[in-house]
Each structure stands twice: as C-alpha cells, then as structure tokens.
C-alpha cells in the first residue's frame, strides 16, 4: 500500500562554529532549512490513519535538536498521535564536524534528549519496530537512541542500531524477537537485557565475548541459558574484555548455551 509509509527529511544548510553550537545546545533554529516529506500527500489522500511505518532523517552539521523539533511539529500538524504506526526509522546524519569530536564535557544535552524522546513516544505510542541509524562516534545518537529504545522497552519486537546505544542494563526488553546492534567495547556500551525465550534473530558486532551472553541471562544463579526460538546467530566479538561483567558462574563454571532451533550460525 502506497500510503502505509510516511517520511520526513530535515536538512539545515548552515555552518555553525563549534563554540556557538555547544553553547546554545541546539535550541536556536538554523537558517535555510529544507524539509522534504510525503505527509501532505498522505493527508490529501485521507490515509493518515493507514500509515504503519515512519522514517525520520535529520541532516545537520552540528546539533540535531532543531531538526527533531521541526519534524515533530510537522507531524503534529497532521495528527497529535499516530496510533497506527508500528515501525519507526530514525537516523541522524552528521556533517564534517560531529559533537563527539569536540569537547562536550561542559555541555549537558540531557534535557534536549529527554524532550525529544518524550515527544516521539507520545506521538508514536504503538511502535514495535525501532531502527536507528547514525554516525558510529556520535555521542548524541548513542544517548538519544538508548533513551528512546528504553521508553519502548516493554513493547519492542525488533531493535536495530548501526551504532552503540546507551541502555540501562536493569531495564529488560522482554518481547524482542529480532536484535541487531553495532557495539563498542571501548566506550563501554552494553547489550540491552533481552529475554532468551523470545529472541529469534541475533546480530551483534563489537561486544566483549565475556559480556555478550550475560545480557541474555534471566537467572544469575543458573549456569544455563537456552534460546528455544533462536534461528539465526551472527556475532563478531571485540578483543577487549568487559571487567564489569563475567561469564563465570558459581564455583568457576562457565555458562552453558543451548540453541535447539538454530539454523544459521556465523561467529
């Protein structure tokens, strides 16, 4: 169906200095903004209620927050709540200078990140599939993506991210069936805690071997983790070791992993 998919692309054709971008935390609206979207066509066809997938792309040289706010405002002009949307694709495309390449130790983006995540989850409350794209080294992409995923933790079935995401380890993702995450052992980003009974597809890249499987452990006293539905496993371990996590169990025993339904394996 043509109108089951809506997209909004935001581009800011402006060059900001690193100092000015850090000082205003992205709250000012850039000049020469271009927004490309099919929302008007969807509305004209009377099909807003039929949209099941939304793709948001924010192109910016520095801070993405004006772009996120502009996209949310544009979508709210059509509907305050998009109840039918089941899949959200969110990507931030940085320019030549990214926030992660500058000194941001004296700048807090927590309020901006929380605001955007609250707005998105309120506007798109029924999301079951979350696909996150962005630059691997981009601090804001990692933090915002993690907070957004955490807000959907109890309902997500598909979680894919092309970069590390900051997710609290004590927040379980109980319904995940499909997970793909590109990690970073250097930055200390962890895999979300996932229920092994529901997972069917795992693709993980860049996590320490001794941490990867502890994310699927639901019982700290058990030496066995069984994945009854897992059919595809693709894992690329990093050479680092996560000293805050250990695959060992009581009496020095290693974890036992069971994959009774596994069909495709790449390690």
C-alpha positions as CSV (number, residue, x, y, z in Angstrom):
1,X,0.0,0.0,0.0
2,X,1.4,3.4,-1.1
3,X,0.4,5.4,2.0
4,X,1.3,2.9,4.7
5,X,4.7,4.7,4.8
6,X,5.5,8.3,5.7
7,X,8.9,10.1,5.7
8,X,10.2,13.4,6.9
9,X,13.7,14.6,6.0
10,X,15.2,17.7,7.6
11,X,18.2,19.4,6.2
12,X,19.9,22.6,7.7
13,X,22.2,24.3,5.2
14,X,24.2,26.3,7.7
15,X,27.7,26.2,9.1
16,X,27.9,26.8,12.8
17,X,31.1,27.2,14.8
18,X,31.9,24.5,17.4
19,X,31.7,27.1,20.2
20,X,28.3,28.5,19.3
21,X,26.8,25.1,18.7
22,X,28.0,23.9,22.1
23,X,26.8,26.9,23.9
24,X,23.2,27.0,22.7
25,X,22.7,23.2,22.8
26,X,20.9,23.3,19.5
27,X,17.9,25.3,20.7
28,X,18.2,28.0,18.1
29,X,16.6,27.4,14.7
30,X,19.1,27.3,11.8
31,X,18.6,29.3,8.6
32,X,18.0,27.8,5.2
33,X,16.1,24.8,6.5
34,X,14.7,22.3,3.9
35,X,12.1,19.7,4.9
36,X,11.1,17.0,2.4
37,X,8.1,14.9,3.2
38,X,5.2,13.0,1.8
39,X,2.9,14.0,4.7
40,X,0.8,16.3,2.5
41,X,0.2,13.5,0.0
42,X,-0.8,11.2,2.8
43,X,-3.3,13.8,4.2
44,X,-4.7,14.7,0.8
45,X,-5.4,11.0,0.2
46,X,-7.1,10.7,3.6
47,X,-4.7,8.0,4.6
48,X,-3.0,9.3,7.7
49,X,-4.7,6.6,9.8
50,X,-3.2,3.9,7.4
51,X,0.4,4.8,8.0
52,X,2.3,1.9,9.6
53,X,5.9,3.0,9.1
54,X,7.6,6.4,9.6
55,X,11.1,7.3,8.6
56,X,12.8,10.4,10.0
57,X,16.2,11.6,8.7
58,X,17.9,14.7,10.2
59,X,20.8,16.1,8.3
60,X,22.8,18.6,10.3
61,X,26.3,20.0,10.6
62,X,26.2,20.1,14.4
63,X,23.3,19.8,16.8
64,X,20.2,17.8,15.6
65,X,17.7,19.2,18.1
66,X,16.2,21.9,15.9
67,X,15.7,19.2,13.2
68,X,14.0,16.8,15.6
69,X,11.7,19.6,16.8
70,X,10.8,20.7,13.3
71,X,10.0,17.1,12.3
72,X,7.8,16.5,15.4
73,X,6.0,19.8,14.8
74,X,5.4,18.9,11.1
75,X,3.9,15.5,12.1
76,X,1.8,17.0,14.8
77,X,0.3,19.4,12.3
78,X,-1.3,16.3,10.7
79,X,-2.1,14.4,13.9
80,X,-1.2,14.7,17.6
81,X,-1.0,10.9,17.9
82,X,-0.1,8.4,15.2
83,X,-1.7,5.3,16.8
84,X,-1.3,3.1,13.7
85,X,2.5,3.4,13.3
86,X,4.2,0.2,14.2
87,X,7.7,0.9,12.9
88,X,10.0,3.9,13.4
89,X,13.2,4.5,11.5
90,X,15.3,7.3,13.0
91,X,18.6,8.5,11.6
92,X,20.9,11.5,12.3
93,X,23.4,12.3,9.5
94,X,26.2,14.5,10.7
95,X,28.3,16.8,8.6
96,X,32.0,17.4,8.8
97,X,32.0,18.3,12.5
98,X,30.3,16.0,14.9
99,X,29.6,16.6,18.6
100,X,31.6,13.5,19.6
101,X,34.8,15.0,18.0
102,X,34.6,18.2,20.2
103,X,34.9,18.8,23.9
104,X,31.4,18.5,25.2
105,X,32.3,17.8,28.9
106,X,30.9,21.2,30.0
107,X,27.7,20.9,28.0
108,X,24.6,18.9,29.0
109,X,22.2,17.6,26.4
110,X,20.1,15.6,28.8
111,X,17.1,18.0,28.7
112,X,17.1,18.1,24.9
113,X,17.4,14.3,24.6
114,X,14.6,13.7,27.1
115,X,12.4,16.2,25.4
116,X,12.8,14.7,22.0
117,X,12.3,11.1,23.3
118,X,9.2,12.1,25.3
119,X,7.7,13.8,22.3
120,X,8.3,10.9,19.9
121,X,6.9,8.2,22.2
122,X,3.9,10.4,23.0
123,X,3.2,10.9,19.3
124,X,4.1,7.3,18.3
125,X,2.9,5.2,21.2
126,X,2.4,1.9,19.3
127,X,5.9,1.4,17.9
128,X,7.0,-2.3,17.8
129,X,10.0,-2.0,15.5
130,X,12.8,0.6,16.0
131,X,15.6,1.1,13.5
132,X,18.3,3.6,14.5
133,X,20.9,5.0,12.2
134,X,23.7,7.4,12.6
135,X,27.4,8.0,12.9
136,X,29.3,5.5,15.0
137,X,31.2,8.1,17.0
138,X,28.2,10.5,17.5
139,X,27.6,10.9,21.3
140,X,24.0,12.3,20.9
141,X,22.9,9.5,18.6
142,X,24.1,6.9,21.1
143,X,22.4,8.7,24.1
144,X,19.2,9.6,22.3
145,X,18.8,6.2,20.7
146,X,19.3,4.5,24.0
147,X,16.7,6.6,25.8
148,X,14.2,6.2,23.0
149,X,14.7,2.4,22.9
150,X,14.3,2.2,26.7
151,X,11.0,4.0,26.6
152,X,9.7,1.4,24.2
153,X,11.4,-1.5,26.1
154,X,8.2,-3.3,27.1
155,X,6.7,-3.4,23.6
156,X,9.6,-3.6,21.1
157,X,9.8,-6.7,19.0
158,X,12.6,-5.5,16.6
159,X,15.5,-3.4,17.6
160,X,18.2,-2.5,15.1
161,X,21.0,0.1,15.5
162,X,24.0,0.9,13.4
163,X,25.8,2.4,16.4
164,X,26.1,1.8,20.1
165,X,23.2,2.7,22.2
166,X,23.1,3.7,25.9
167,X,20.6,1.4,27.5
168,X,20.4,0.8,31.3
169,X,21.2,-2.9,32.0
170,X,18.4,-3.2,34.6
171,X,15.6,-2.5,32.0
172,X,14.6,-5.7,30.3
173,X,13.4,-5.9,26.7
174,X,11.0,-8.8,27.3
175,X,9.4,-9.1,23.8
176,X,12.4,-8.7,21.5
177,X,12.3,-11.2,18.6
178,X,15.0,-9.6,16.4
179,X,18.1,-7.6,17.5
180,X,20.9,-6.0,15.5
181,X,23.4,-3.7,17.3
182,X,26.8,-2.5,16.4
183,X,28.6,-2.1,19.7
184,X,31.7,-0.6,21.2
185,X,33.7,-2.2,23.9
186,X,35.9,0.9,24.2
187,X,33.0,3.1,25.1
188,X,31.6,0.5,27.5
189,X,28.2,0.4,25.8
190,X,26.3,-2.8,26.6
191,X,23.7,-5.0,25.0
192,X,20.1,-4.4,26.3
193,X,18.9,-7.2,28.7
194,X,16.9,-9.5,26.4
195,X,14.6,-12.4,27.1
196,X,16.3,-15.5,25.6
197,X,12.9,-17.3,25.3
198,X,11.5,-14.8,22.7
199,X,14.6,-14.0,20.6
200,X,14.7,-15.4,17.0
201,X,17.4,-13.4,15.4
202,X,20.6,-12.0,16.9
203,X,23.3,-10.0,15.1
204,X,25.8,-8.3,17.4
205,X,29.1,-6.7,16.4
206,X,31.9,-5.3,18.6
207,X,31.0,-6.6,22.1
208,X,33.3,-8.3,24.5
209,X,32.9,-12.1,24.5
210,X,32.5,-12.3,28.3
211,X,29.7,-9.8,28.3
212,X,27.7,-10.8,25.2
213,X,25.8,-13.7,26.8
214,X,25.3,-12.3,30.2
215,X,22.8,-9.8,28.6
216,X,20.5,-12.8,28.0
217,X,20.7,-14.3,31.5
218,X,17.5,-14.1,33.4
219,X,18.7,-16.1,36.4
220,X,22.0,-15.1,37.9
221,X,22.1,-18.5,39.8
222,X,21.7,-20.6,36.7
223,X,24.7,-21.8,34.6
224,X,22.5,-22.5,31.5
225,X,21.0,-20.1,29.0
226,X,18.6,-21.6,26.5
227,X,17.3,-19.9,23.3
228,X,14.4,-22.1,22.2
229,X,13.4,-19.9,19.2
230,X,16.7,-18.6,18.0
231,X,17.2,-19.5,14.3
232,X,20.0,-17.1,13.3
233,X,23.0,-16.0,15.3
234,X,25.7,-13.7,13.9
235,X,28.3,-12.4,16.4
236,X,31.6,-10.6,16.0
237,X,33.4,-10.3,19.2
238,X,35.7,-7.5,20.1
239,X,39.2,-8.2,21.5
240,X,38.5,-6.3,24.7
241,X,37.2,-7.7,27.9
242,X,34.4,-6.1,30.0
243,X,35.8,-6.3,33.5
244,X,32.4,-5.2,35.0
245,X,30.8,-8.4,33.6
246,X,31.9,-12.0,33.8
247,X,30.7,-15.1,32.0
248,X,31.7,-17.2,35.0
249,X,29.1,-18.6,37.4
250,X,29.4,-20.1,40.9
251,X,32.3,-22.5,41.5
252,X,34.1,-21.2,38.5
253,X,31.8,-22.9,36.0
254,X,31.2,-21.4,32.6
255,X,27.8,-20.6,31.2
256,X,26.2,-23.3,29.0
257,X,24.5,-22.1,25.9
258,X,21.7,-24.1,24.2
259,X,20.3,-23.4,20.7
260,X,17.9,-26.2,19.9
261,X,16.3,-24.3,16.9
262,X,19.4,-22.7,15.4
263,X,19.7,-22.9,11.6
264,X,22.2,-20.2,10.7
265,X,25.5,-19.5,12.6
266,X,28.3,-17.0,12.0
267,X,30.7,-16.2,14.8
